[in-house]
């Protein structure tokens, strides 16, 4: 099980790197078609400057949807 989880994590990390290396306009076109939760997962792993360039290329509605998901990801995380 651990080996499979590690492989899946590696795949996601690799794909995140691919999207981050794309021209922001091209990446935004791909992210525009993704489910907002799926897109938020990738954007949340990127450097803020890279993610910002991609989000800037999204339609306002898509950018808002993804932002809401990112902002709420850790709302229910227990505080120490």
mmCIF file of the N, C-alpha and C atoms, coordinates in Angstrom:
data_MODEL
# 
_entry.id   MODEL 
# 
loop_
_atom_site.group_PDB 
_atom_site.id 
_atom_site.type_symbol 
_atom_site.label_atom_id 
_atom_site.label_alt_id 
_atom_site.label_comp_id 
_atom_site.label_asym_id 
_atom_site.label_entity_id 
_atom_site.label_seq_id 
_atom_site.pdbx_PDB_ins_code 
_atom_site.Cartn_x 
_atom_site.Cartn_y 
_atom_site.Cartn_z 
_atom_site.occupancy 
_atom_site.B_iso_or_equiv 
_atom_site.pdbx_formal_charge 
_atom_site.auth_seq_id 
_atom_site.auth_comp_id 
_atom_site.auth_asym_id 
_atom_site.auth_atom_id 
_atom_site.pdbx_PDB_model_num 
ATOM 1   N N  . UNK A 1 1  ? 0.832   -1.189 0.000   1.00 0.00 ? 1  UNK A N  1 
ATOM 2   C CA . UNK A 1 1  ? 0.000   0.000  0.000   1.00 0.00 ? 1  UNK A CA 1 
ATOM 3   C C  . UNK A 1 1  ? 0.875   1.250  0.000   1.00 0.00 ? 1  UNK A C  1 
ATOM 4   N N  . UNK A 1 2  ? 1.892   1.273  0.833   1.00 0.00 ? 2  UNK A N  1 
ATOM 5   C CA . UNK A 1 2  ? 2.779   2.426  0.919   1.00 0.00 ? 2  UNK A CA 1 
ATOM 6   C C  . UNK A 1 2  ? 3.504   2.678  -0.392  1.00 0.00 ? 2  UNK A C  1 
ATOM 7   N N  . UNK A 1 3  ? 3.901   1.621  -1.074  1.00 0.00 ? 3  UNK A N  1 
ATOM 8   C CA . UNK A 1 3  ? 4.581   1.746  -2.359  1.00 0.00 ? 3  UNK A CA 1 
ATOM 9   C C  . UNK A 1 3  ? 3.653   2.386  -3.392  1.00 0.00 ? 3  UNK A C  1 
ATOM 10  N N  . UNK A 1 4  ? 2.404   1.988  -3.405  1.00 0.00 ? 4  UNK A N  1 
ATOM 11  C CA . UNK A 1 4  ? 1.429   2.554  -4.340  1.00 0.00 ? 4  UNK A CA 1 
ATOM 12  C C  . UNK A 1 4  ? 1.173   4.022  -4.040  1.00 0.00 ? 4  UNK A C  1 
ATOM 13  N N  . UNK A 1 5  ? 1.078   4.364  -2.760  1.00 0.00 ? 5  UNK A N  1 
ATOM 14  C CA . UNK A 1 5  ? 0.865   5.760  -2.385  1.00 0.00 ? 5  UNK A CA 1 
ATOM 15  C C  . UNK A 1 5  ? 2.052   6.611  -2.803  1.00 0.00 ? 5  UNK A C  1 
ATOM 16  N N  . UNK A 1 6  ? 3.253   6.089  -2.632  1.00 0.00 ? 6  UNK A N  1 
ATOM 17  C CA . UNK A 1 6  ? 4.453   6.815  -3.035  1.00 0.00 ? 6  UNK A CA 1 
ATOM 18  C C  . UNK A 1 6  ? 4.501   7.026  -4.538  1.00 0.00 ? 6  UNK A C  1 
ATOM 19  N N  . UNK A 1 7  ? 4.095   6.024  -5.289  1.00 0.00 ? 7  UNK A N  1 
ATOM 20  C CA . UNK A 1 7  ? 4.067   6.140  -6.746  1.00 0.00 ? 7  UNK A CA 1 
ATOM 21  C C  . UNK A 1 7  ? 3.035   7.171  -7.185  1.00 0.00 ? 7  UNK A C  1 
ATOM 22  N N  . UNK A 1 8  ? 1.866   7.150  -6.565  1.00 0.00 ? 8  UNK A N  1 
ATOM 23  C CA . UNK A 1 8  ? 0.822   8.114  -6.901  1.00 0.00 ? 8  UNK A CA 1 
ATOM 24  C C  . UNK A 1 8  ? 1.280   9.530  -6.574  1.00 0.00 ? 8  UNK A C  1 
ATOM 25  N N  . UNK A 1 9  ? 1.922   9.702  -5.433  1.00 0.00 ? 9  UNK A N  1 
ATOM 26  C CA . UNK A 1 9  ? 2.444   11.016 -5.055  1.00 0.00 ? 9  UNK A CA 1 
ATOM 27  C C  . UNK A 1 9  ? 3.478   11.487 -6.065  1.00 0.00 ? 9  UNK A C  1 
ATOM 28  N N  . UNK A 1 10 ? 4.329   10.588 -6.497  1.00 0.00 ? 10 UNK A N  1 
ATOM 29  C CA . UNK A 1 10 ? 5.333   10.933 -7.502  1.00 0.00 ? 10 UNK A CA 1 
ATOM 30  C C  . UNK A 1 10 ? 4.699   11.374 -8.810  1.00 0.00 ? 10 UNK A C  1 
ATOM 31  N N  . UNK A 1 11 ? 3.624   10.687 -9.201  1.00 0.00 ? 11 UNK A N  1 
ATOM 32  C CA . UNK A 1 11 ? 2.913   11.057 -10.431 1.00 0.00 ? 11 UNK A CA 1 
ATOM 33  C C  . UNK A 1 11 ? 2.312   12.452 -10.315 1.00 0.00 ? 11 UNK A C  1 
ATOM 34  N N  . UNK A 1 12 ? 1.699   12.752 -9.184  1.00 0.00 ? 12 UNK A N  1 
ATOM 35  C CA . UNK A 1 12 ? 1.093   14.065 -8.980  1.00 0.00 ? 12 UNK A CA 1 
ATOM 36  C C  . UNK A 1 12 ? 2.177   15.147 -8.947  1.00 0.00 ? 12 UNK A C  1 
ATOM 37  N N  . UNK A 1 13 ? 3.278   14.861 -8.269  1.00 0.00 ? 13 UNK A N  1 
ATOM 38  C CA . UNK A 1 13 ? 4.383   15.834 -8.214  1.00 0.00 ? 13 UNK A CA 1 
ATOM 39  C C  . UNK A 1 13 ? 4.940   16.095 -9.609  1.00 0.00 ? 13 UNK A C  1 
ATOM 40  N N  . UNK A 1 14 ? 5.085   15.049 -10.400 1.00 0.00 ? 14 UNK A N  1 
ATOM 41  C CA . UNK A 1 14 ? 5.587   15.193 -11.761 1.00 0.00 ? 14 UNK A CA 1 
ATOM 42  C C  . UNK A 1 14 ? 4.637   16.027 -12.611 1.00 0.00 ? 14 UNK A C  1 
ATOM 43  N N  . UNK A 1 15 ? 3.352   15.739 -12.512 1.00 0.00 ? 15 UNK A N  1 
ATOM 44  C CA . UNK A 1 15 ? 2.372   16.483 -13.291 1.00 0.00 ? 15 UNK A CA 1 
ATOM 45  C C  . UNK A 1 15 ? 2.300   17.942 -12.844 1.00 0.00 ? 15 UNK A C  1 
ATOM 46  N N  . UNK A 1 16 ? 2.430   18.178 -11.551 1.00 0.00 ? 16 UNK A N  1 
ATOM 47  C CA . UNK A 1 16 ? 2.476   19.552 -11.048 1.00 0.00 ? 16 UNK A CA 1 
ATOM 48  C C  . UNK A 1 16 ? 3.651   20.296 -11.668 1.00 0.00 ? 16 UNK A C  1 
ATOM 49  N N  . UNK A 1 17 ? 4.797   19.647 -11.735 1.00 0.00 ? 17 UNK A N  1 
ATOM 50  C CA . UNK A 1 17 ? 5.985   20.260 -12.343 1.00 0.00 ? 17 UNK A CA 1 
ATOM 51  C C  . UNK A 1 17 ? 5.759   20.557 -13.822 1.00 0.00 ? 17 UNK A C  1 
ATOM 52  N N  . UNK A 1 18 ? 5.083   19.656 -14.509 1.00 0.00 ? 18 UNK A N  1 
ATOM 53  C CA . UNK A 1 18 ? 4.787   19.871 -15.931 1.00 0.00 ? 18 UNK A CA 1 
ATOM 54  C C  . UNK A 1 18 ? 3.919   21.109 -16.101 1.00 0.00 ? 18 UNK A C  1 
ATOM 55  N N  . UNK A 1 19 ? 2.841   21.209 -15.329 1.00 0.00 ? 19 UNK A N  1 
ATOM 56  C CA . UNK A 1 19 ? 1.959   22.374 -15.438 1.00 0.00 ? 19 UNK A CA 1 
ATOM 57  C C  . UNK A 1 19 ? 2.693   23.656 -15.060 1.00 0.00 ? 19 UNK A C  1 
ATOM 58  N N  . UNK A 1 20 ? 3.524   23.611 -14.051 1.00 0.00 ? 20 UNK A N  1 
ATOM 59  C CA . UNK A 1 20 ? 4.263   24.795 -13.620 1.00 0.00 ? 20 UNK A CA 1 
ATOM 60  C C  . UNK A 1 20 ? 5.256   25.250 -14.686 1.00 0.00 ? 20 UNK A C  1 
ATOM 61  N N  . UNK A 1 21 ? 5.770   24.325 -15.477 1.00 0.00 ? 21 UNK A N  1 
ATOM 62  C CA . UNK A 1 21 ? 6.754   24.660 -16.511 1.00 0.00 ? 21 UNK A CA 1 
ATOM 63  C C  . UNK A 1 21 ? 6.105   25.183 -17.793 1.00 0.00 ? 21 UNK A C  1 
ATOM 64  N N  . UNK A 1 22 ? 4.809   24.980 -17.942 1.00 0.00 ? 22 UNK A N  1 
ATOM 65  C CA . UNK A 1 22 ? 4.106   25.455 -19.141 1.00 0.00 ? 22 UNK A CA 1 
ATOM 66  C C  . UNK A 1 22 ? 4.006   26.975 -19.128 1.00 0.00 ? 22 UNK A C  1 
ATOM 67  N N  . UNK A 1 23 ? 3.774   27.553 -20.301 1.00 0.00 ? 23 UNK A N  1 
ATOM 68  C CA . UNK A 1 23 ? 3.471   28.972 -20.362 1.00 0.00 ? 23 UNK A CA 1 
ATOM 69  C C  . UNK A 1 23 ? 2.167   29.170 -19.587 1.00 0.00 ? 23 UNK A C  1 
ATOM 70  N N  . UNK A 1 24 ? 2.090   30.201 -18.748 1.00 0.00 ? 24 UNK A N  1 
ATOM 71  C CA . UNK A 1 24 ? 0.882   30.393 -17.925 1.00 0.00 ? 24 UNK A CA 1 
ATOM 72  C C  . UNK A 1 24 ? -0.409  30.405 -18.731 1.00 0.00 ? 24 UNK A C  1 
ATOM 73  N N  . UNK A 1 25 ? -0.399  31.011 -19.905 1.00 0.00 ? 25 UNK A N  1 
ATOM 74  C CA . UNK A 1 25 ? -1.603  31.065 -20.740 1.00 0.00 ? 25 UNK A CA 1 
ATOM 75  C C  . UNK A 1 25 ? -2.038  29.660 -21.154 1.00 0.00 ? 25 UNK A C  1 
ATOM 76  N N  . UNK A 1 26 ? -1.074  28.824 -21.504 1.00 0.00 ? 26 UNK A N  1 
ATOM 77  C CA . UNK A 1 26 ? -1.393  27.459 -21.919 1.00 0.00 ? 26 UNK A CA 1 
ATOM 78  C C  . UNK A 1 26 ? -1.875  26.618 -20.737 1.00 0.00 ? 26 UNK A C  1 
ATOM 79  N N  . UNK A 1 27 ? -1.215  26.787 -19.594 1.00 0.00 ? 27 UNK A N  1 
ATOM 80  C CA . UNK A 1 27 ? -1.640  26.058 -18.397 1.00 0.00 ? 27 UNK A CA 1 
ATOM 81  C C  . UNK A 1 27 ? -3.043  26.495 -17.980 1.00 0.00 ? 27 UNK A C  1 
ATOM 82  N N  . UNK A 1 28 ? -3.314  27.804 -18.074 1.00 0.00 ? 28 UNK A N  1 
ATOM 83  C CA . UNK A 1 28 ? -4.645  28.302 -17.702 1.00 0.00 ? 28 UNK A CA 1 
ATOM 84  C C  . UNK A 1 28 ? -5.726  27.676 -18.569 1.00 0.00 ? 28 UNK A C  1 
ATOM 85  N N  . UNK A 1 29 ? -5.439  27.468 -19.845 1.00 0.00 ? 29 UNK A N  1 
ATOM 86  C CA . UNK A 1 29 ? -6.428  26.844 -20.735 1.00 0.00 ? 29 UNK A CA 1 
ATOM 87  C C  . UNK A 1 29 ? -6.737  25.419 -20.276 1.00 0.00 ? 29 UNK A C  1 
ATOM 88  N N  . UNK A 1 30 ? -5.724  24.701 -19.822 1.00 0.00 ? 30 UNK A N  1 
ATOM 89  C CA . UNK A 1 30 ? -5.938  23.340 -19.315 1.00 0.00 ? 30 UNK A CA 1 
ATOM 90  C C  . UNK A 1 30 ? -6.718  23.391 -18.006 1.00 0.00 ? 30 UNK A C  1 
ATOM 91  N N  . UNK A 1 31 ? -6.329  24.287 -17.112 1.00 0.00 ? 31 UNK A N  1 
ATOM 92  C CA . UNK A 1 31 ? -6.977  24.393 -15.799 1.00 0.00 ? 31 UNK A CA 1 
ATOM 93  C C  . UNK A 1 31 ? -8.427  24.855 -15.939 1.00 0.00 ? 31 UNK A C  1 
ATOM 94  N N  . UNK A 1 32 ? -8.722  25.602 -16.978 1.00 0.00 ? 32 UNK A N  1 
ATOM 95  C CA . UNK A 1 32 ? -10.089 26.055 -17.226 1.00 0.00 ? 32 UNK A CA 1 
ATOM 96  C C  . UNK A 1 32 ? -11.017 24.864 -17.452 1.00 0.00 ? 32 UNK A C  1 
ATOM 97  N N  . UNK A 1 33 ? -10.484 23.785 -17.997 1.00 0.00 ? 33 UNK A N  1 
ATOM 98  C CA . UNK A 1 33 ? -11.280 22.598 -18.302 1.00 0.00 ? 33 UNK A CA 1 
ATOM 99  C C  . UNK A 1 33 ? -11.347 21.608 -17.141 1.00 0.00 ? 33 UNK A C  1 
ATOM 100 N N  . UNK A 1 34 ? -10.447 21.735 -16.169 1.00 0.00 ? 34 UNK A N  1 
ATOM 101 C CA . UNK A 1 34 ? -10.397 20.800 -15.037 1.00 0.00 ? 34 UNK A CA 1 
ATOM 102 C C  . UNK A 1 34 ? -11.522 21.063 -14.050 1.00 0.00 ? 34 UNK A C  1 
ATOM 103 N N  . UNK A 1 35 ? -11.895 20.030 -13.331 1.00 0.00 ? 35 UNK A N  1 
ATOM 104 C CA . UNK A 1 35 ? -12.763 20.202 -12.173 1.00 0.00 ? 35 UNK A CA 1 
ATOM 105 C C  . UNK A 1 35 ? -12.037 21.140 -11.204 1.00 0.00 ? 35 UNK A C  1 
ATOM 106 N N  . UNK A 1 36 ? -12.728 22.129 -10.631 1.00 0.00 ? 36 UNK A N  1 
ATOM 107 C CA . UNK A 1 36 ? -12.059 23.075 -9.748  1.00 0.00 ? 36 UNK A CA 1 
ATOM 108 C C  . UNK A 1 36 ? -11.301 22.431 -8.581  1.00 0.00 ? 36 UNK A C  1 
ATOM 109 N N  . UNK A 1 37 ? -11.830 21.356 -8.016  1.00 0.00 ? 37 UNK A N  1 
ATOM 110 C CA . UNK A 1 37 ? -11.133 20.683 -6.910  1.00 0.00 ? 37 UNK A CA 1 
ATOM 111 C C  . UNK A 1 37 ? -9.825  20.060 -7.385  1.00 0.00 ? 37 UNK A C  1 
ATOM 112 N N  . UNK A 1 38 ? -9.848  19.490 -8.561  1.00 0.00 ? 38 UNK A N  1 
ATOM 113 C CA . UNK A 1 38 ? -8.658  18.882 -9.142  1.00 0.00 ? 38 UNK A CA 1 
ATOM 114 C C  . UNK A 1 38 ? -7.615  19.961 -9.440  1.00 0.00 ? 38 UNK A C  1 
ATOM 115 N N  . UNK A 1 39 ? -8.061  21.066 -10.038 1.00 0.00 ? 39 UNK A N  1 
ATOM 116 C CA . UNK A 1 39 ? -7.160  22.179 -10.347 1.00 0.00 ? 39 UNK A CA 1 
ATOM 117 C C  . UNK A 1 39 ? -6.566  22.773 -9.076  1.00 0.00 ? 39 UNK A C  1 
ATOM 118 N N  . UNK A 1 40 ? -7.376  22.913 -8.040  1.00 0.00 ? 40 UNK A N  1 
ATOM 119 C CA . UNK A 1 40 ? -6.893  23.476 -6.785  1.00 0.00 ? 40 UNK A CA 1 
ATOM 120 C C  . UNK A 1 40 ? -5.785  22.625 -6.182  1.00 0.00 ? 40 UNK A C  1 
ATOM 121 N N  . UNK A 1 41 ? -5.881  21.321 -6.343  1.00 0.00 ? 41 UNK A N  1 
ATOM 122 C CA . UNK A 1 41 ? -4.845  20.441 -5.827  1.00 0.00 ? 41 UNK A CA 1 
ATOM 123 C C  . UNK A 1 41 ? -3.494  20.722 -6.448  1.00 0.00 ? 41 UNK A C  1 
ATOM 124 N N  . UNK A 1 42 ? -3.471  20.958 -7.751  1.00 0.00 ? 42 UNK A N  1 
ATOM 125 C CA . UNK A 1 42 ? -2.213  21.281 -8.421  1.00 0.00 ? 42 UNK A CA 1 
ATOM 126 C C  . UNK A 1 42 ? -1.729  22.681 -8.051  1.00 0.00 ? 42 UNK A C  1 
ATOM 127 N N  . UNK A 1 43 ? -2.629  23.664 -8.106  1.00 0.00 ? 43 UNK A N  1 
ATOM 128 C CA . UNK A 1 43 ? -2.227  25.038 -7.809  1.00 0.00 ? 43 UNK A CA 1 
ATOM 129 C C  . UNK A 1 43 ? -1.714  25.177 -6.379  1.00 0.00 ? 43 UNK A C  1 
ATOM 130 N N  . UNK A 1 44 ? -2.295  24.431 -5.464  1.00 0.00 ? 44 UNK A N  1 
ATOM 131 C CA . UNK A 1 44 ? -1.862  24.487 -4.066  1.00 0.00 ? 44 UNK A CA 1 
ATOM 132 C C  . UNK A 1 44 ? -0.462  23.946 -3.847  1.00 0.00 ? 44 UNK A C  1 
ATOM 133 N N  . UNK A 1 45 ? 0.059   23.179 -4.780  1.00 0.00 ? 45 UNK A N  1 
ATOM 134 C CA . UNK A 1 45 ? 1.405   22.615 -4.681  1.00 0.00 ? 45 UNK A CA 1 
ATOM 135 C C  . UNK A 1 45 ? 2.458   23.489 -5.362  1.00 0.00 ? 45 UNK A C  1 
ATOM 136 N N  . UNK A 1 46 ? 2.018   24.458 -6.143  1.00 0.00 ? 46 UNK A N  1 
ATOM 137 C CA . UNK A 1 46 ? 2.942   25.287 -6.916  1.00 0.00 ? 46 UNK A CA 1 
ATOM 138 C C  . UNK A 1 46 ? 3.458   26.465 -6.102  1.00 0.00 ? 46 UNK A C  1 
ATOM 139 N N  . UNK A 1 47 ? 4.577   27.014 -6.577  1.00 0.00 ? 47 UNK A N  1 
ATOM 140 C CA . UNK A 1 47 ? 5.070   28.271 -5.998  1.00 0.00 ? 47 UNK A CA 1 
ATOM 141 C C  . UNK A 1 47 ? 3.986   29.326 -6.224  1.00 0.00 ? 47 UNK A C  1 
ATOM 142 N N  . UNK A 1 48 ? 3.782   30.220 -5.255  1.00 0.00 ? 48 UNK A N  1 
ATOM 143 C CA . UNK A 1 48 ? 2.712   31.217 -5.387  1.00 0.00 ? 48 UNK A CA 1 
ATOM 144 C C  . UNK A 1 48 ? 2.789   32.056 -6.666  1.00 0.00 ? 48 UNK A C  1 
ATOM 145 N N  . UNK A 1 49 ? 3.986   32.439 -7.072  1.00 0.00 ? 49 UNK A N  1 
ATOM 146 C CA . UNK A 1 49 ? 4.121   33.269 -8.269  1.00 0.00 ? 49 UNK A CA 1 
ATOM 147 C C  . UNK A 1 49 ? 3.655   32.518 -9.521  1.00 0.00 ? 49 UNK A C  1 
ATOM 148 N N  . UNK A 1 50 ? 4.001   31.251 -9.613  1.00 0.00 ? 50 UNK A N  1 
ATOM 149 C CA . UNK A 1 50 ? 3.592   30.430 -10.752 1.00 0.00 ? 50 UNK A CA 1 
ATOM 150 C C  . UNK A 1 50 ? 2.081   30.231 -10.750 1.00 0.00 ? 50 UNK A C  1 
ATOM 151 N N  . UNK A 1 51 ? 1.539   29.886 -9.588  1.00 0.00 ? 51 UNK A N  1 
ATOM 152 C CA . UNK A 1 51 ? 0.090   29.687 -9.473  1.00 0.00 ? 51 UNK A CA 1 
ATOM 153 C C  . UNK A 1 51 ? -0.654  30.981 -9.812  1.00 0.00 ? 51 UNK A C  1 
ATOM 154 N N  . UNK A 1 52 ? -0.131  32.112 -9.376  1.00 0.00 ? 52 UNK A N  1 
ATOM 155 C CA . UNK A 1 52 ? -0.782  33.399 -9.637  1.00 0.00 ? 52 UNK A CA 1 
ATOM 156 C C  . UNK A 1 52 ? -0.851  33.693 -11.132 1.00 0.00 ? 52 UNK A C  1 
ATOM 157 N N  . UNK A 1 53 ? 0.201   33.372 -11.843 1.00 0.00 ? 53 UNK A N  1 
ATOM 158 C CA . UNK A 1 53 ? 0.200   33.611 -13.289 1.00 0.00 ? 53 UNK A CA 1 
ATOM 159 C C  . UNK A 1 53 ? -0.839  32.742 -13.990 1.00 0.00 ? 53 UNK A C  1 
ATOM 160 N N  . UNK A 1 54 ? -0.996  31.522 -13.518 1.00 0.00 ? 54 UNK A N  1 
ATOM 161 C CA . UNK A 1 54 ? -2.003  30.637 -14.111 1.00 0.00 ? 54 UNK A CA 1 
ATOM 162 C C  . UNK A 1 54 ? -3.409  31.115 -13.759 1.00 0.00 ? 54 UNK A C  1 
ATOM 163 N N  . UNK A 1 55 ? -3.628  31.438 -12.499 1.00 0.00 ? 55 UNK A N  1 
ATOM 164 C CA . UNK A 1 55 ? -4.951  31.905 -12.063 1.00 0.00 ? 55 UNK A CA 1 
ATOM 165 C C  . UNK A 1 55 ? -5.337  33.179 -12.802 1.00 0.00 ? 55 UNK A C  1 
ATOM 166 N N  . UNK A 1 56 ? -4.365  34.048 -13.066 1.00 0.00 ? 56 UNK A N  1 
ATOM 167 C CA . UNK A 1 56 ? -4.643  35.296 -13.784 1.00 0.00 ? 56 UNK A CA 1 
ATOM 168 C C  . UNK A 1 56 ? -5.181  35.035 -15.193 1.00 0.00 ? 56 UNK A C  1 
ATOM 169 N N  . UNK A 1 57 ? -4.858  33.882 -15.759 1.00 0.00 ? 57 UNK A N  1 
ATOM 170 C CA . UNK A 1 57 ? -5.331  33.543 -17.088 1.00 0.00 ? 57 UNK A CA 1 
ATOM 171 C C  . UNK A 1 57 ? -6.669  32.829 -17.119 1.00 0.00 ? 57 UNK A C  1 
ATOM 172 N N  . UNK A 1 58 ? -7.224  32.549 -15.958 1.00 0.00 ? 58 UNK A N  1 
ATOM 173 C CA . UNK A 1 58 ? -8.511  31.853 -15.879 1.00 0.00 ? 58 UNK A CA 1 
ATOM 174 C C  . UNK A 1 58 ? -9.665  32.839 -15.984 1.00 0.00 ? 58 UNK A C  1 
ATOM 175 N N  . UNK A 1 59 ? -10.824 32.325 -16.340 1.00 0.00 ? 59 UNK A N  1 
ATOM 176 C CA . UNK A 1 59 ? -12.020 33.170 -16.299 1.00 0.00 ? 59 UNK A CA 1 
ATOM 177 C C  . UNK A 1 59 ? -12.284 33.535 -14.839 1.00 0.00 ? 59 UNK A C  1 
ATOM 178 N N  . UNK A 1 60 ? -12.911 34.693 -14.597 1.00 0.00 ? 60 UNK A N  1 
ATOM 179 C CA . UNK A 1 60 ? -13.160 35.093 -13.208 1.00 0.00 ? 60 UNK A CA 1 
ATOM 180 C C  . UNK A 1 60 ? -13.934 34.053 -12.403 1.00 0.00 ? 60 UNK A C  1 
ATOM 181 N N  . UNK A 1 61 ? -14.922 33.428 -13.001 1.00 0.00 ? 61 UNK A N  1 
ATOM 182 C CA . UNK A 1 61 ? -15.711 32.424 -12.282 1.00 0.00 ? 61 UNK A CA 1 
ATOM 183 C C  . UNK A 1 61 ? -14.893 31.211 -11.900 1.00 0.00 ? 61 UNK A C  1 
ATOM 184 N N  . UNK A 1 62 ? -14.055 30.741 -12.808 1.00 0.00 ? 62 UNK A N  1 
ATOM 185 C CA . UNK A 1 62 ? -13.206 29.572 -12.522 1.00 0.00 ? 62 UNK A CA 1 
ATOM 186 C C  . UNK A 1 62 ? -12.174 29.936 -11.460 1.00 0.00 ? 62 UNK A C  1 
ATOM 187 N N  . UNK A 1 63 ? -11.571 31.125 -11.577 1.00 0.00 ? 63 UNK A N  1 
ATOM 188 C CA . UNK A 1 63 ? -10.580 31.564 -10.589 1.00 0.00 ? 63 UNK A CA 1 
ATOM 189 C C  . UNK A 1 63 ? -11.215 31.648 -9.204  1.00 0.00 ? 63 UNK A C  1 
ATOM 190 N N  . UNK A 1 64 ? -12.440 32.162 -9.139  1.00 0.00 ? 64 UNK A N  1 
ATOM 191 C CA . UNK A 1 64 ? -13.142 32.255 -7.862  1.00 0.00 ? 64 UNK A CA 1 
ATOM 192 C C  . UNK A 1 64 ? -13.413 30.871 -7.283  1.00 0.00 ? 64 UNK A C  1 
ATOM 193 N N  . UNK A 1 65 ? -13.921 29.960 -8.107  1.00 0.00 ? 65 UNK A N  1 
ATOM 194 C CA . UNK A 1 65 ? -14.222 28.608 -7.628  1.00 0.00 ? 65 UNK A CA 1 
ATOM 195 C C  . UNK A 1 65 ? -12.993 27.923 -7.048  1.00 0.00 ? 65 UNK A C  1 
ATOM 196 N N  . UNK A 1 66 ? -11.892 28.027 -7.747  1.00 0.00 ? 66 UNK A N  1 
ATOM 197 C CA . UNK A 1 66 ? -10.652 27.405 -7.286  1.00 0.00 ? 66 UNK A CA 1 
ATOM 198 C C  . UNK A 1 66 ? -10.159 28.093 -6.014  1.00 0.00 ? 66 UNK A C  1 
ATOM 199 N N  . UNK A 1 67 ? -10.267 29.421 -5.958  1.00 0.00 ? 67 UNK A N  1 
ATOM 200 C CA . UNK A 1 67 ? -9.826  30.167 -4.771  1.00 0.00 ? 67 UNK A CA 1 
ATOM 201 C C  . UNK A 1 67 ? -10.613 29.769 -3.527  1.00 0.00 ? 67 UNK A C  1 
ATOM 202 N N  . UNK A 1 68 ? -11.912 29.573 -3.675  1.00 0.00 ? 68 UNK A N  1 
ATOM 203 C CA . UNK A 1 68 ? -12.750 29.152 -2.546  1.00 0.00 ? 68 UNK A CA 1 
ATOM 204 C C  . UNK A 1 68 ? -12.291 27.794 -2.031  1.00 0.00 ? 68 UNK A C  1 
ATOM 205 N N  . UNK A 1 69 ? -11.988 26.896 -2.938  1.00 0.00 ? 69 UNK A N  1 
ATOM 206 C CA . UNK A 1 69 ? -11.526 25.559 -2.539  1.00 0.00 ? 69 UNK A CA 1 
ATOM 207 C C  . UNK A 1 69 ? -10.181 25.662 -1.823  1.00 0.00 ? 69 UNK A C  1 
ATOM 208 N N  . UNK A 1 70 ? -9.257  26.431 -2.381  1.00 0.00 ? 70 UNK A N  1 
ATOM 209 C CA . UNK A 1 70 ? -7.944  26.588 -1.748  1.00 0.00 ? 70 UNK A CA 1 
ATOM 210 C C  . UNK A 1 70 ? -8.059  27.230 -0.367  1.00 0.00 ? 70 UNK A C  1 
ATOM 211 N N  . UNK A 1 71 ? -8.899  28.238 -0.253  1.00 0.00 ? 71 UNK A N  1 
ATOM 212 C CA . UNK A 1 71 ? -9.044  28.939 1.025   1.00 0.00 ? 71 UNK A CA 1 
ATOM 213 C C  . UNK A 1 71 ? -9.671  28.057 2.093   1.00 0.00 ? 71 UNK A C  1 
ATOM 214 N N  . UNK A 1 72 ? -10.517 27.125 1.683   1.00 0.00 ? 72 UNK A N  1 
ATOM 215 C CA . UNK A 1 72 ? -11.226 26.303 2.659   1.00 0.00 ? 72 UNK A CA 1 
ATOM 216 C C  . UNK A 1 72 ? -10.598 24.957 2.950   1.00 0.00 ? 72 UNK A C  1 
ATOM 217 N N  . UNK A 1 73 ? -9.460  24.652 2.306   1.00 0.00 ? 73 UNK A N  1 
ATOM 218 C CA . UNK A 1 73 ? -8.864  23.319 2.465   1.00 0.00 ? 73 UNK A CA 1 
ATOM 219 C C  . UNK A 1 73 ? -8.540  22.962 3.906   1.00 0.00 ? 73 UNK A C  1 
ATOM 220 N N  . UNK A 1 74 ? -8.071  23.893 4.677   1.00 0.00 ? 74 UNK A N  1 
ATOM 221 C CA . UNK A 1 74 ? -7.605  23.573 6.033   1.00 0.00 ? 74 UNK A CA 1 
ATOM 222 C C  . UNK A 1 74 ? -8.460  24.207 7.128   1.00 0.00 ? 74 UNK A C  1 
ATOM 223 N N  . UNK A 1 75 ? -9.676  24.596 6.763   1.00 0.00 ? 75 UNK A N  1 
ATOM 224 C CA . UNK A 1 75 ? -10.560 25.265 7.730   1.00 0.00 ? 75 UNK A CA 1 
ATOM 225 C C  . UNK A 1 75 ? -10.838 24.382 8.945   1.00 0.00 ? 75 UNK A C  1 
ATOM 226 N N  . UNK A 1 76 ? -11.028 23.101 8.739   1.00 0.00 ? 76 UNK A N  1 
ATOM 227 C CA . UNK A 1 76 ? -11.383 22.205 9.833   1.00 0.00 ? 76 UNK A CA 1 
ATOM 228 C C  . UNK A 1 76 ? -10.197 21.502 10.466  1.00 0.00 ? 76 UNK A C  1 
ATOM 229 N N  . UNK A 1 77 ? -8.987  21.936 10.121  1.00 0.00 ? 77 UNK A N  1 
ATOM 230 C CA . UNK A 1 77 ? -7.793  21.352 10.720  1.00 0.00 ? 77 UNK A CA 1 
ATOM 231 C C  . UNK A 1 77 ? -7.737  21.757 12.198  1.00 0.00 ? 77 UNK A C  1 
ATOM 232 N N  . UNK A 1 78 ? -7.550  20.801 13.088  1.00 0.00 ? 78 UNK A N  1 
ATOM 233 C CA . UNK A 1 78 ? -7.499  21.151 14.523  1.00 0.00 ? 78 UNK A CA 1 
ATOM 234 C C  . UNK A 1 78 ? -6.361  22.126 14.833  1.00 0.00 ? 78 UNK A C  1 
ATOM 235 N N  . UNK A 1 79 ? -6.666  23.069 15.682  1.00 0.00 ? 79 UNK A N  1 
ATOM 236 C CA . UNK A 1 79 ? -5.648  24.024 16.154  1.00 0.00 ? 79 UNK A CA 1 
ATOM 237 C C  . UNK A 1 79 ? -4.979  23.412 17.368  1.00 0.00 ? 79 UNK A C  1 
ATOM 238 N N  . UNK A 1 80 ? -3.719  23.671 17.522  1.00 0.00 ? 80 UNK A N  1 
ATOM 239 C CA . UNK A 1 80 ? -2.988  23.089 18.668  1.00 0.00 ? 80 UNK A CA 1 
ATOM 240 C C  . UNK A 1 80 ? -3.343  23.724 19.959  1.00 0.00 ? 80 UNK A C  1 
# 
